[in-house]
């Protein structure tokens, strides 16, 4: 069976595709997310955070060329602080394991949240870490880090306090 596009050419219908976490590429290997933009600039703090470990992000499904649906799996180690940031696409987050803290809100296994595009957010992984699934209706997206200079202190303090423990954990 074929489908006809608006231009009148025949196109094969989408095929079912399976994906496996063990085979999923790391996000930075896919070209799905552009390099983060920092506002205000905090290059020293950003580098310490980026090189501090404590996180693994893999693309389970998505293609930046086609622009279609994407699914990203992320694991953040205990105490990991995600700096305040936003993405250019709406995202539905599902907590698969562990918990995260967003201000006074604690979300655990089976919980989730919807984050509108271009709306900044931050969270901290719970005492056992957190694994989240990120569902987007598009594959390519950006990251704008808008952490305050004072907020970077909290982020970098978490890296310094946990770096050795995070390094001892498996990368998945």
DSSP file (Angstrom, degrees, kcal/mol; ACC not computed):
  #  RESIDUE AA STRUCTURE BP1 BP2  ACC     N-H-->O    O-->H-N    N-H-->O    O-->H-N    TCO  KAPPA ALPHA  PHI   PSI    X-CA   Y-CA   Z-CA
    1    1 A X              0   0    0      0, 0.0    12,-0.7     0, 0.0     2,-0.3   0.000 360.0 360.0 360.0 136.3    0.0    0.0    0.0
    2    2 A X  E     -A   12   0A   0     10,-0.2     2,-0.3     8,-0.0    10,-0.2  -0.864 360.0-137.8-121.3 159.3    1.3    3.5   -0.8
    3    3 A X  E     -A   11   0A   0      8,-3.1     8,-2.9    -2,-0.3     2,-0.5  -0.846  16.9-130.2-111.3 152.9    0.1    6.9    0.2
    4    4 A X  E     -A   10   0A   0     -2,-0.3     6,-0.2     6,-0.2     2,-0.1  -0.898  18.8-143.2-105.7 130.7   -0.1    9.9   -2.2
    5    5 A X    >   -     0   0    0      4,-2.2     3,-2.1    -2,-0.5     6,-0.0  -0.300  34.3 -97.0 -81.5 172.1    1.5   13.2   -1.1
    6    6 A X  T 3  S+     0   0    0      1,-0.3    -1,-0.1     2,-0.1    -2,-0.0   0.738 126.7  58.8 -62.5 -22.4    0.0   16.6   -1.9
    7    7 A X  T 3  S-     0   0    0      2,-0.1    -1,-0.3     1,-0.0     3,-0.1   0.515 118.2-114.2 -83.9  -4.9    2.4   16.7   -4.9
    8    8 A X  S <  S+     0   0    0     -3,-2.1     2,-0.3     1,-0.3    -2,-0.1   0.486  72.0 131.5  88.4   3.5    0.8   13.5   -6.2
    9    9 A X        -     0   0    0      1,-0.1    -4,-2.2    -5,-0.0    -1,-0.3  -0.667  61.4-110.1 -90.8 146.7    3.9   11.3   -5.9
   10   10 A X  E     -A    4   0A   0     -2,-0.3     2,-0.4    -6,-0.2    -6,-0.2  -0.506  36.2-175.6 -75.4 140.3    3.6    7.9   -4.3
   11   11 A X  E     -A    3   0A   0     -8,-2.9    -8,-3.1    -2,-0.2     2,-0.1  -1.000  26.9-116.3-138.7 135.2    5.3    7.5   -0.9
   12   12 A X  E     -A    2   0A   0     -2,-0.4   -10,-0.2   -10,-0.2     3,-0.1  -0.432  37.9-109.1 -68.6 142.5    5.6    4.3    1.2
   13   13 A X        -     0   0    0    -12,-0.7    -1,-0.1     1,-0.1   -11,-0.0  -0.318  47.2 -82.9 -67.0 157.2    3.8    4.4    4.5
   14   14 A X        -     0   0    0      1,-0.1     2,-0.3     3,-0.0    -1,-0.1  -0.252  46.4-134.0 -59.2 148.4    6.0    4.7    7.7
   15   15 A X        -     0   0    0     -3,-0.1     2,-0.2     1,-0.0    -1,-0.1  -0.728  23.0 -99.5-102.3 154.0    7.3    1.4    8.9
   16   16 A X        -     0   0    0     -2,-0.3     2,-0.4     1,-0.0    -1,-0.0  -0.516  41.9-163.2 -66.6 137.9    7.4    0.1   12.5
   17   17 A X        -     0   0    0     -2,-0.2     2,-0.3    -3,-0.0    -3,-0.0  -0.994   6.6-153.8-129.0 130.0   10.8    0.8   14.0
   18   18 A X        -     0   0    0     -2,-0.4     2,-0.3     2,-0.0     0, 0.0  -0.701  12.4-167.2 -95.1 153.1   12.2   -0.9   17.2
   19   19 A X        -     0   0    0     -2,-0.3     2,-0.4    42,-0.0    41,-0.1  -0.979   7.4-155.6-139.4 153.8   14.8    0.8   19.3
   20   20 A X    >>  -     0   0    0     -2,-0.3     3,-1.1    40,-0.1     4,-0.8  -0.996  18.6-139.9-133.1 133.6   17.0   -0.4   22.1
   21   21 A X  G >4 S+     0   0    0     -2,-0.4     3,-1.1     1,-0.3    -1,-0.1   0.895 104.4  59.1 -55.7 -42.5   18.6    1.6   24.9
   22   22 A X  G 34 S+     0   0    0      1,-0.3    -1,-0.3    -3,-0.1   150,-0.0   0.749 113.3  38.3 -62.4 -23.1   21.8   -0.4   24.6
   23   23 A X  G <4 S+     0   0    0     -3,-1.1    -1,-0.3     2,-0.1    -2,-0.2   0.446  88.9 117.4-104.7  -2.8   22.2    0.6   21.0
   24   24 A X    <<  -     0   0    0     -3,-1.1    36,-0.2    -4,-0.8     2,-0.1  -0.444  63.8-124.3 -72.1 134.1   21.0    4.2   21.3
   25   25 A X  E     -B   59   0B   0     34,-0.6    34,-2.7    -2,-0.2     2,-0.1  -0.381  30.0 -98.3 -73.7 155.7   23.5    6.9   20.4
   26   26 A X  E >   -B   58   0B   0     32,-0.2     3,-1.8     1,-0.1     4,-0.5  -0.448  35.6-114.4 -67.8 147.4   24.4    9.7   22.9
   27   27 A X  G >>>S+     0   0    0     30,-2.6     3,-1.8     1,-0.3     4,-0.7   0.883 115.1  55.9 -53.2 -44.5   22.5   12.9   22.2
   28   28 A X  G 345S+     0   0    0     29,-0.3    -1,-0.3     1,-0.3    30,-0.1   0.665 102.6  58.3 -67.7 -13.5   25.7   14.8   21.3
   29   29 A X  G <45S+     0   0    0     -3,-1.8    -1,-0.3     1,-0.1    -2,-0.2   0.569 101.2  57.0 -86.8  -9.6   26.5   12.2   18.6
   30   30 A X  T <45S-     0   0    0     -3,-1.8    34,-0.3    -4,-0.5    -2,-0.2   0.711  91.9-130.7 -99.5 -22.3   23.2   12.7   16.7
   31   31 A X  T  <5S+     0   0    0     -4,-0.7    -3,-0.1     2,-0.2    -4,-0.1   0.567  72.5 121.1  78.5   7.6   23.0   16.4   15.8
   32   32 A X  S   <S+     0   0    0     -5,-0.6   109,-2.7     1,-0.2     2,-0.5   0.871  70.8  43.4 -72.3 -36.0   19.4   16.6   17.2
   33   33 A X  B    S-k  141   0C   0     -6,-0.4   109,-0.2   107,-0.2    -2,-0.2  -0.938  83.8-134.3-114.5 128.9   20.3   19.3   19.7
   34   34 A X        -     0   0    0    107,-1.6   109,-0.1    -2,-0.5     3,-0.1  -0.285  44.6 -75.4 -71.0 163.5   22.3   22.3   18.8
   35   35 A X        -     0   0    0      1,-0.1   108,-0.3   107,-0.1    -1,-0.2  -0.335  63.2 -96.5 -58.0 138.5   25.1   23.4   21.1
   36   36 A X        -     0   0    0    106,-0.1     2,-0.5    -3,-0.1   108,-0.2  -0.246  30.8-140.6 -60.4 144.8   23.7   25.2   24.1
   37   37 A X  E     -c  144   0B   0    106,-2.2   108,-2.9    -3,-0.1     2,-0.5  -0.915  15.6-143.3-104.5 132.2   23.5   29.0   24.1
   38   38 A X  E     -c  145   0B   0     -2,-0.5     2,-0.3   106,-0.2     3,-0.2  -0.853   9.1-159.7-103.3 127.6   24.4   30.7   27.4
   39   39 A X  S    S+     0   0    0    106,-2.9     2,-0.2    -2,-0.5    -2,-0.0  -0.886  89.0  23.0-142.5 112.7   22.6   33.8   28.6
   40   40 A X  S    S-     0   0    0     -2,-0.3    -1,-0.4   108,-0.0     2,-0.2   0.622 108.7-116.7 -73.5 162.6   24.2   35.3   30.6
   41   41 A X        +     0   0    0     -3,-0.2    -2,-0.1    -2,-0.2   105,-0.0  -0.464  43.9 162.0 -70.1 134.7   27.6   33.9   29.6
   42   42 A X     >  +     0   0    0     -2,-0.2     4,-2.9     1,-0.1     5,-0.2  -0.462   4.8 166.7-147.3  64.9   29.3   31.8   32.3
   43   43 A X  H  > S+     0   0    0      1,-0.2     4,-2.3     2,-0.2     5,-0.2   0.837  74.1  49.4 -60.6 -37.7   31.9   29.9   30.4
   44   44 A X  H  > S+     0   0    0      2,-0.2     4,-2.1     1,-0.2    -1,-0.2   0.938 115.6  42.9 -67.5 -44.8   33.9   28.6   33.4
   45   45 A X  H  > S+     0   0    0      2,-0.2     4,-2.5     1,-0.2    -2,-0.2   0.907 113.7  52.7 -66.7 -41.5   30.9   27.4   35.2
   46   46 A X  H  X S+     0   0    0     -4,-2.9     4,-3.3     1,-0.2     5,-0.2   0.934 110.1  47.9 -59.6 -46.7   29.4   25.9   32.1
   47   47 A X  H  X S+     0   0    0     -4,-2.3     4,-2.3    -5,-0.2    -1,-0.2   0.910 110.9  50.2 -62.7 -42.9   32.6   23.9   31.4
   48   48 A X  H  < S+     0   0    0     -4,-2.1     4,-0.4     2,-0.2    -1,-0.2   0.914 115.7  43.6 -62.6 -41.2   32.8   22.6   34.9
   49   49 A X  H >< S+     0   0    0     -4,-2.5     3,-1.1     2,-0.2     4,-0.3   0.950 113.8  49.7 -65.9 -49.5   29.2   21.5   34.8
   50   50 A X  H 3< S+     0   0    0     -4,-3.3     3,-0.4     1,-0.3    -2,-0.2   0.827 118.3  39.2 -61.7 -33.4   29.5   20.0   31.2
   51   51 A X  T 3< S+     0   0    0     -4,-2.3    -1,-0.3    -5,-0.2    -2,-0.2   0.432  94.1  89.3 -94.6  -0.5   32.6   18.0   32.1
   52   52 A X  S <  S-     0   0    0     -3,-1.1    -1,-0.2    -4,-0.4    -2,-0.1   0.595  79.6-145.3 -77.3 -11.4   31.4   17.1   35.6
   53   53 A X        +     0   0    0     -3,-0.4    -1,-0.2    -4,-0.3   114,-0.1  -0.389  55.7 124.2  79.3-162.5   29.7   13.8   34.7
   54   54 A X        +     0   0    0    112,-0.2    23,-2.9   109,-0.1     2,-0.3   0.452  65.5  75.7  87.3   0.1   26.6   12.7   36.4
   55   55 A X  E     - D   0  76B   0     21,-0.2     2,-0.4     2,-0.0    21,-0.2  -1.000  47.5-173.3-148.3 147.2   24.4   12.4   33.3
   56   56 A X  E     - D   0  75B   0     19,-2.2    19,-2.9    -2,-0.3     2,-0.5  -0.993  10.9-173.7-135.0 128.3   23.9   10.2   30.3
   57   57 A X  E     + D   0  74B   0     -2,-0.4   -30,-2.6    17,-0.2     2,-0.4  -0.981   6.8 179.4-129.1 120.2   21.5   11.2   27.5
   58   58 A X  E     -BD  26  73B   0     15,-3.0    15,-2.9    -2,-0.5     2,-0.8  -0.927  27.5-128.8-124.2 144.6   20.7    8.8   24.7
   59   59 A X  E     +BD  25  72B   0    -34,-2.7   -34,-0.6    -2,-0.4    13,-0.2  -0.825  24.1 176.4 -92.9 112.0   18.4    9.2   21.6
   60   60 A X  E    S+     0   0B   0     11,-1.9     2,-0.3    -2,-0.8    12,-0.2   0.856  72.6   3.0 -79.8 -38.1   16.0    6.2   21.4
   61   61 A X  E    S+ D   0  71B   0     10,-1.9    10,-3.0   -42,-0.1    -1,-0.3  -0.982  87.1  91.2-152.7 134.5   14.1    7.5   18.4
   62   62 A X        -     0   0    0     -2,-0.3     2,-0.3     8,-0.2     8,-0.2  -0.677  39.9-145.7 152.7 156.9   14.4   10.6   16.2
   63   63 A X     >  -     0   0    0      6,-0.3     4,-2.1     5,-0.3     5,-0.5  -0.878   5.5-159.0-147.5 108.6   16.0   12.0   13.1
   64   64 A X  T  4 S+     0   0    0     -2,-0.3    76,-0.2   -34,-0.3    -1,-0.1   0.752  94.4  58.8 -63.3 -21.2   17.0   15.6   12.9
   65   65 A X  T  4 S+     0   0    0      1,-0.2    -1,-0.2    74,-0.1    -2,-0.0   0.904 111.6  37.5 -72.1 -41.7   16.8   15.4    9.1
   66   66 A X  T  4 S-     0   0    0     -3,-0.5    -2,-0.2     3,-0.1    -1,-0.2   0.766  93.9-142.5 -83.8 -25.8   13.1   14.4    9.0
   67   67 A X     <  +     0   0    0     -4,-2.1    -3,-0.1     1,-0.1     3,-0.1   0.572  52.8 134.7  77.4   7.9   12.1   16.6   11.9
   68   68 A X        -     0   0    0     -5,-0.5    -5,-0.3    70,-0.2    -1,-0.1   0.052  60.3 -39.3 -80.5-167.8    9.6   14.0   13.1
   69   69 A X        -     0   0    0     69,-0.2     2,-0.3    68,-0.1    -6,-0.3  -0.053  57.9-163.1 -51.4 146.5    8.9   12.7   16.6
   70   70 A X  E     - E   0 136B   0     66,-2.4    66,-2.3    68,-0.2     2,-0.4  -0.979  14.1-164.1-136.9 153.3   11.7   12.1   19.0
   71   71 A X  E     -DE  61 135B   0    -10,-3.0   -10,-1.9    -2,-0.3   -11,-1.9  -0.982  11.7-173.1-136.2 122.4   12.2   10.1   22.2
   72   72 A X  E     -DE  59 134B   0     62,-2.2    62,-3.1    -2,-0.4     2,-0.5  -0.946  11.6-152.2-119.8 136.4   15.2   10.8   24.4
   73   73 A X  E     -DE  58 133B   0    -15,-2.9   -15,-3.0    -2,-0.4     2,-0.4  -0.921  18.0-175.7-106.1 130.4   16.2    8.8   27.5
   74   74 A X  E     -DE  57 132B   0     58,-2.7    58,-2.7    -2,-0.5     2,-0.5  -0.986  12.6-167.4-129.8 138.1   18.2   10.6   30.2
   75   75 A X  E     -DE  56 131B   0    -19,-2.9   -19,-2.2    -2,-0.4     2,-0.4  -0.992   6.0-171.7-123.0 127.8   19.7    9.4   33.4
   76   76 A X  E     -DE  55 130B   0     54,-2.9    54,-2.5    -2,-0.5   -21,-0.2  -0.974  22.1-126.2-118.7 130.7   20.9   11.9   36.1
   77   77 A X    >   -     0   0    0    -23,-2.9     3,-2.2    -2,-0.4    48,-0.2  -0.174  47.9 -64.0 -71.2 164.3   22.9   10.7   39.1
   78   78 A X  T 3  S+     0   0    0      1,-0.3    49,-0.2    49,-0.2    -1,-0.2  -0.209 123.0   8.6 -52.1 132.0   22.0   11.5   42.7
   79   79 A X  T 3  S+     0   0    0     46,-1.0    -1,-0.3    47,-0.9     2,-0.2   0.477  86.4 155.7  77.6   2.4   22.1   15.2   43.4
   80   80 A X    <   -     0   0    0     -3,-2.2    45,-2.7    46,-0.3     2,-0.6  -0.441  30.4-151.6 -65.6 130.5   22.6   16.2   39.8
   81   81 A X  E     -F  124   0B   0     74,-0.3     2,-0.6    43,-0.2    43,-0.2  -0.924   1.8-151.6-109.1 119.7   21.5   19.8   39.2
   82   82 A X  E     -F  123   0B   0     41,-2.7    41,-0.6    -2,-0.6     3,-0.1  -0.792  26.6-122.6 -85.4 121.6   20.2   20.7   35.8
   83   83 A X  E     -     0   0B   0     -2,-0.6    38,-0.2     1,-0.1     2,-0.1  -0.262  39.8 -82.0 -64.4 154.4   20.9   24.4   35.2
   84   84 A X  E    S+     0   0B   0     38,-0.1    62,-1.8    61,-0.1    63,-0.7  -0.354  74.7 141.9 -56.1 126.9   17.9   26.6   34.3
   85   85 A X  E     -FG 121 145B   0     36,-2.3    36,-2.4    60,-0.3     2,-0.3  -0.953  36.1-145.3-158.7 171.7   17.3   26.2   30.6
   86   86 A X  E     - G   0 144B   0     58,-1.8    58,-2.5    -2,-0.3     2,-0.3  -0.928   9.6-141.1-140.6 167.0   14.7   25.9   27.9
   87   87 A X  E     - G   0 143B   0     -2,-0.3    31,-3.7    29,-0.3    32,-0.3  -0.889  23.9-121.2-126.4 160.0   14.3   24.1   24.6
   88   88 A X  S    S+     0   0    0     54,-0.6     2,-0.4    -2,-0.3    29,-0.2   0.411  93.3  59.9 -81.5   2.1   12.8   25.3   21.3
   89   89 A X  S    S-     0   0    0     53,-0.3    -2,-0.2    27,-0.1    29,-0.2  -0.976  89.9-105.0-132.3 144.8   10.2   22.4   21.3
   90   90 A X        -     0   0    0     -2,-0.4    47,-0.4    27,-0.1     2,-0.4  -0.299  42.2-162.6 -56.4 150.0    7.4   21.4   23.7
   91   91 A X  E     -H  115   0B   0     24,-2.1    24,-3.2    45,-0.1     2,-0.6  -0.996  19.8-152.8-145.1 137.8    8.4   18.3   25.7
   92   92 A X  E     -HI 114 135B   0     43,-2.4    43,-2.8    -2,-0.4     2,-0.4  -0.951  21.4-158.7-107.2 120.1    6.5   15.8   27.7
   93   93 A X  E     -HI 113 134B   0     20,-3.3    20,-1.7    -2,-0.6     2,-0.4  -0.827   8.0-169.9-104.9 136.8    8.7   14.3   30.5
   94   94 A X  E     -HI 112 133B   0     39,-2.2    39,-2.5    -2,-0.4     2,-0.8  -0.993  20.2-135.9-127.2 126.2    8.0   10.9   32.1
   95   95 A X  E     + I   0 132B   0     16,-3.3    15,-3.0    -2,-0.4    37,-0.2  -0.724  25.9 174.4 -83.3 109.9    9.9    9.7   35.3
   96   96 A X  E     +     0   0B   0     35,-2.2     2,-0.3    -2,-0.8    -1,-0.2   0.785  67.0   2.4 -85.8 -30.5   10.7    6.1   34.6
   97   97 A X  E    S+ I   0 131B   0     34,-1.5    34,-2.6    12,-0.1    -1,-0.3  -0.987 112.1   2.6-156.7 146.2   12.8    5.6   37.7
   98   98 A X  E    S- I   0 130B   0     -2,-0.3    11,-0.6    32,-0.2     2,-0.3  -0.401  81.3 -82.8  79.2-153.3   13.9    7.6   40.8
   99   99 A X  E     -J  108   0B   0     30,-1.7    27,-3.1     9,-0.2     2,-0.3  -0.984  25.5-153.2-151.8 161.1   12.7   11.1   41.5
  100  100 A X  E     -JI 107 125B   0      7,-2.2     7,-2.6    -2,-0.3     2,-0.5  -0.954  13.3-138.2-134.1 156.2   13.4   14.7   40.6
  101  101 A X  E     -JI 106 124B   0     23,-2.6    23,-2.1    -2,-0.3     2,-0.5  -0.966  14.8-178.7-120.2 125.8   12.7   17.9   42.5
  102  102 A X  E >   -J  105   0B   0      3,-3.1     3,-2.3    -2,-0.5     2,-0.3  -0.902  69.3 -61.1-120.2  98.1   11.4   21.1   40.9
  103  103 A X  T 3  S-     0   0    0     -2,-0.5    21,-0.1     1,-0.3    20,-0.0  -0.493 121.3 -15.1  61.6-123.4   11.2   23.7   43.6
  104  104 A X  T 3  S+     0   0    0     -2,-0.3     2,-0.5    -3,-0.1    -1,-0.3   0.444 119.5  97.6 -89.1  -1.3    8.7   22.3   46.2
  105  105 A X  E <   -J  102   0B   0     -3,-2.3    -3,-3.1     2,-0.0     2,-0.5  -0.770  54.3-166.1 -94.9 128.8    7.4   19.6   43.7
  106  106 A X  E     -J  101   0B   0     -2,-0.5     2,-0.5    -5,-0.2    -5,-0.2  -0.966   4.0-166.8-112.8 124.8    8.8   16.1   43.9
  107  107 A X  E     -J  100   0B   0     -7,-2.6    -7,-2.2    -2,-0.5     2,-0.2  -0.948  11.7-178.4-112.9 128.5    8.0   13.8   41.0
  108  108 A X  E >   -J   99   0B   0     -2,-0.5     3,-2.8    -9,-0.2   -13,-0.3  -0.451  43.1 -36.7-114.9-172.6    8.6   10.1   41.3
  109  109 A X  T 3  S+     0   0    0    -11,-0.6    -1,-0.2     1,-0.3   -13,-0.2  -0.174 129.3  17.7 -49.0 127.2    8.3    6.9   39.2
  110  110 A X  T 3  S+     0   0    0    -15,-3.0    -1,-0.3     1,-0.4     2,-0.1   0.263 104.7 106.0  90.7 -11.2    5.3    7.1   37.0
  111  111 A X    <   +     0   0    0     -3,-2.8   -16,-3.3   -16,-0.2    -1,-0.4  -0.399  41.9 162.9 -90.5 173.6    4.9   10.9   37.3
  112  112 A X  E     -H   94   0B   0    -18,-0.3     2,-0.3    -2,-0.1   -18,-0.2  -0.968  22.3-136.8-169.7-176.4    5.8   13.5   34.7
  113  113 A X  E     -H   93   0B   0    -20,-1.7   -20,-3.3    -2,-0.3     2,-0.5  -0.989  15.5-126.3-155.2 155.3    5.4   17.0   33.5
  114  114 A X  E     -H   92   0B   0     -2,-0.3     2,-0.5   -22,-0.2   -22,-0.2  -0.905  22.1-165.3-103.1 130.9    4.7   19.0   30.3
  115  115 A X  E     -H   91   0B   0    -24,-3.2   -24,-2.1    -2,-0.5     3,-0.1  -0.952  15.0-137.7-120.2 111.9    7.3   21.7   29.6
  116  116 A X    >   -     0   0    0     -2,-0.5     3,-1.4   -26,-0.2   -29,-0.3  -0.287  35.7 -87.8 -65.0 152.3    6.2   24.3   26.9
  117  117 A X  T 3  S+     0   0    0      1,-0.2   -29,-0.2   -29,-0.2   -27,-0.1  -0.248 109.2  11.9 -56.6 144.5    8.8   25.4   24.3
  118  118 A X  T 3  S+     0   0    0    -31,-3.7     2,-0.6     1,-0.2    -1,-0.2   0.617  93.5 123.3  63.0  16.6   11.0   28.3   25.3
  119  119 A X    <   -     0   0    0     -3,-1.4   -32,-0.2   -32,-0.3    -1,-0.2  -0.935  61.1-128.2-109.6 114.1    9.9   28.2   29.0
  120  120 A X        +     0   0    0     -2,-0.6     2,-0.3   -34,-0.1   -34,-0.2  -0.208  35.6 163.4 -64.3 147.7   12.9   27.9   31.3
  121  121 A X  E     -F   85   0B   0    -36,-2.4   -36,-2.3   -38,-0.2     2,-0.3  -0.962  16.4-167.4-153.6 166.5   13.0   25.2   34.0
  122  122 A X  E     +     0   0B   0     -2,-0.3     2,-0.3   -38,-0.2   -39,-0.1  -0.973   6.7 179.3-150.4 156.2   15.4   23.4   36.2
  123  123 A X  E     -F   82   0B   0    -41,-0.6   -41,-2.7    -2,-0.3     2,-0.4  -0.984  20.0-134.7-155.3 164.8   15.4   20.3   38.4
  124  124 A X  E     -FI  81 101B   0    -23,-2.1   -23,-2.6    -2,-0.3   -43,-0.2  -0.974  27.8-117.8-121.6 133.8   17.6   18.3   40.8
  125  125 A X  E     - I   0 100B   0    -45,-2.7   -46,-1.0    -2,-0.4   -25,-0.3  -0.428  36.4-115.1 -68.0 144.1   17.8   14.5   40.7
  126  126 A X  E >   -     0   0B   0    -27,-3.1     3,-1.9     3,-0.3   -47,-0.9   0.059  40.8 -77.9 -71.4-175.3   16.7   12.8   43.9
  127  127 A X  E 3  S+     0   0B   0      1,-0.3   -49,-0.2   -49,-0.2     3,-0.1   0.695 134.4  37.9 -64.3 -20.5   18.8   10.8   46.3
  128  128 A X  E 3  S-     0   0B   0      1,-0.4    -1,-0.3   -29,-0.1   -50,-0.1   0.252 117.0-115.3-108.5   9.9   18.8    7.7   44.0
  129  129 A X  E <   -     0   0B   0     -3,-1.9   -30,-1.7   -52,-0.2    -1,-0.4  -0.299  30.4-102.4  82.6-174.4   19.1    9.7   40.8
  130  130 A X  E     -EI  76  98B   0    -54,-2.5   -54,-2.9   -32,-0.2     2,-0.4  -0.994  15.7-157.3-151.5 144.4   16.4    9.9   38.1
  131  131 A X  E     -EI  75  97B   0    -34,-2.6   -35,-2.2    -2,-0.3   -34,-1.5  -0.995  22.9-177.2-119.0 129.1   15.7    8.4   34.7
  132  132 A X  E     -EI  74  95B   0    -58,-2.7   -58,-2.7    -2,-0.4     2,-0.5  -0.934  22.4-142.3-127.1 150.3   13.4   10.3   32.4
  133  133 A X  E     -EI  73  94B   0    -39,-2.5   -39,-2.2    -2,-0.3     2,-0.6  -0.939  17.1-154.9-106.2 133.7   11.9    9.8   29.0
  134  134 A X  E     -EI  72  93B   0    -62,-3.1   -62,-2.2    -2,-0.5     2,-0.5  -0.941   7.5-166.9-115.7 113.4   11.5   13.0   26.9
  135  135 A X  E     +EI  71  92B   0    -43,-2.8   -43,-2.4    -2,-0.6     2,-0.3  -0.877  12.5 170.6-103.0 125.3    8.8   13.0   24.2
  136  136 A X  E     -E   70   0B   0    -66,-2.3   -66,-2.4    -2,-0.5   -45,-0.1  -0.943  38.9-135.1-130.0 153.8    8.9   15.7   21.5
  137  137 A X  S    S+     0   0    0    -47,-0.4     2,-0.3    -2,-0.3   -68,-0.1   0.374  93.6  46.2 -87.1   5.2    6.9   16.1   18.3
  138  138 A X        -     0   0    0    -48,-0.2   -70,-0.2     1,-0.1   -68,-0.2  -0.978  67.9-146.1-141.8 154.6   10.1   17.1   16.6
  139  139 A X  S    S+     0   0    0     -2,-0.3     2,-0.3   -76,-0.3   -75,-0.2   0.918  81.3  65.7 -88.7 -50.5   13.6   15.8   16.4
  140  140 A X        +     0   0    0    -77,-0.3     2,-0.3   -76,-0.2  -107,-0.2  -0.551  63.6 148.3 -76.8 137.5   15.8   18.9   16.1
  141  141 A X  B     -k   33   0C   0   -109,-2.7  -107,-1.6    -2,-0.3     2,-0.2  -0.973  32.5-132.1-155.7 165.1   15.7   21.2   19.1
  142  142 A X        -     0   0    0     -2,-0.3   -54,-0.6  -109,-0.2     2,-0.4  -0.583   9.1-135.6-113.8 179.1   18.0   23.7   20.8
  143  143 A X  E     - G   0  87B   0   -108,-0.3  -106,-2.2    -2,-0.2     2,-0.6  -0.974  12.6-170.6-138.3 122.5   19.0   24.4   24.4
  144  144 A X  E     -cG  37  86B   0    -58,-2.5   -58,-1.8    -2,-0.4     2,-0.6  -0.956  12.6-153.1-113.9 113.1   19.2   27.9   25.9
  145  145 A X  E     +cG  38  85B   0   -108,-2.9  -106,-2.9    -2,-0.6   -60,-0.3  -0.772  21.3 169.5 -90.2 120.1   20.8   27.9   29.3
  146  146 A X        +     0   0    0    -62,-1.8   -61,-0.2    -2,-0.6    -1,-0.1  -0.009  18.7 149.4-120.0  27.0   19.6   30.9   31.3
  147  147 A X        -     0   0    0    -63,-0.7  -108,-0.1  -107,-0.1   -64,-0.1  -0.363  48.3-117.6 -62.8 138.7   20.9   30.1   34.7
  148  148 A X     >  -     0   0    0      1,-0.1     4,-1.8    -2,-0.0     5,-0.1  -0.331  22.6-112.0 -71.0 159.8   21.8   33.2   36.8
  149  149 A X  H  > S+     0   0    0      1,-0.2     4,-0.6     2,-0.2    -1,-0.1   0.893 122.2  48.6 -60.5 -38.6   25.4   33.7   37.8
  150  150 A X  H >> S+     0   0    0      1,-0.2     3,-1.0     2,-0.2     4,-0.7   0.892 108.0  55.0 -67.4 -38.5   24.3   33.1   41.4
  151  151 A X  H 3> S+     0   0    0      1,-0.3     4,-1.7     2,-0.2     3,-0.4   0.805  95.5  66.1 -64.8 -30.0   22.5   29.9   40.3
  152  152 A X  H 3X S+     0   0    0     -4,-1.8     4,-3.0     1,-0.2     5,-0.3   0.820  92.1  63.8 -61.6 -28.4   25.6   28.5   38.7
  153  153 A X  H <X S+     0   0    0     -3,-1.0     4,-2.4    -4,-0.6    -1,-0.2   0.924 103.3  46.8 -59.6 -43.9   27.1   28.4   42.2
  154  154 A X  H  X S+     0   0    0     -4,-0.7     4,-1.6    -3,-0.4    -1,-0.2   0.896 114.2  48.0 -63.2 -42.1   24.4   25.8   43.2
  155  155 A X  H  X S+     0   0    0     -4,-1.7     4,-1.7     2,-0.2   -74,-0.3   0.945 115.3  43.0 -64.9 -49.5   25.1   23.8   39.9
  156  156 A X  H  X S+     0   0    0     -4,-3.0     4,-2.7     1,-0.2     5,-0.2   0.857 109.3  57.7 -69.2 -36.3   28.9   23.8   40.3
  157  157 A X  H  X S+     0   0    0     -4,-2.4     4,-2.3    -5,-0.3    -1,-0.2   0.901 106.2  50.7 -59.0 -40.2   28.7   23.0   44.0
  158  158 A X  H  X S+     0   0    0     -4,-1.6     4,-1.6     2,-0.2    -2,-0.2   0.902 110.1  49.8 -64.6 -40.8   26.7   19.8   43.2
  159  159 A X  H  X S+     0   0    0     -4,-1.7     4,-2.1     1,-0.2     3,-0.3   0.950 112.8  46.2 -61.4 -49.2   29.4   18.8   40.6
  160  160 A X  H  < S+     0   0    0     -4,-2.7     4,-0.3     1,-0.2    -2,-0.2   0.866 114.3  47.8 -63.6 -37.1   32.2   19.3   43.1
  161  161 A X  H  < S+     0   0    0     -4,-2.3    -1,-0.2    -5,-0.2    -2,-0.2   0.767 126.2  26.1 -74.4 -25.5   30.4   17.4   45.9
  162  162 A X  H  X S+     0   0    0     -4,-1.6     4,-2.9    -3,-0.3     5,-0.3   0.490  84.8 105.2-119.4  -5.7   29.4   14.5   43.7
  163  163 A X  H  X S+     0   0    0     -4,-2.1     4,-2.3     1,-0.2     5,-0.1   0.859  85.4  46.5 -49.6 -47.7   32.0   14.2   40.8
  164  164 A X  H  > S+     0   0    0     -4,-0.3     4,-1.1     2,-0.2    -1,-0.2   0.908 114.7  46.7 -65.7 -42.2   33.8   11.2   42.3
  165  165 A X  H  > S+     0   0    0     -3,-0.3     4,-0.5     1,-0.2     3,-0.4   0.914 112.5  50.5 -64.8 -42.4   30.6    9.3   43.1
  166  166 A X  H >< S+     0   0    0     -4,-2.9     3,-1.3     1,-0.2    -2,-0.2   0.895 106.2  55.4 -62.9 -39.8   29.2   10.0   39.6
  167  167 A X  H 3< S+     0   0    0     -4,-2.3    -1,-0.2    -5,-0.3    -2,-0.2   0.792 102.7  57.3 -64.1 -27.2   32.4    8.8   37.9
  168  168 A X  H 3< S+     0   0    0     -4,-1.1    -1,-0.3    -3,-0.4    -2,-0.2   0.611  90.0  93.2 -79.9 -12.1   32.1    5.5   39.7
  169  169 A X  S << S-     0   0    0     -3,-1.3  -115,-0.1    -4,-0.5   -92,-0.0  -0.511  87.6 -99.3 -83.8 151.1   28.6    4.8   38.2
  170  170 A X        -     0   0    0     -2,-0.2    -1,-0.1     1,-0.1    -2,-0.1  -0.345  23.5-135.5 -65.8 149.5   28.1    2.9   35.0
  171  171 A X              0   0    0      1,-0.1    -1,-0.1    -4,-0.1    -2,-0.0   0.716 360.0 360.0 -79.7 -22.1   27.5    5.0   31.9
  172  172 A X              0   0    0   -116,-0.0    -1,-0.1  -150,-0.0    -2,-0.1   0.451 360.0 360.0  63.5 360.0   24.6    2.9   30.5
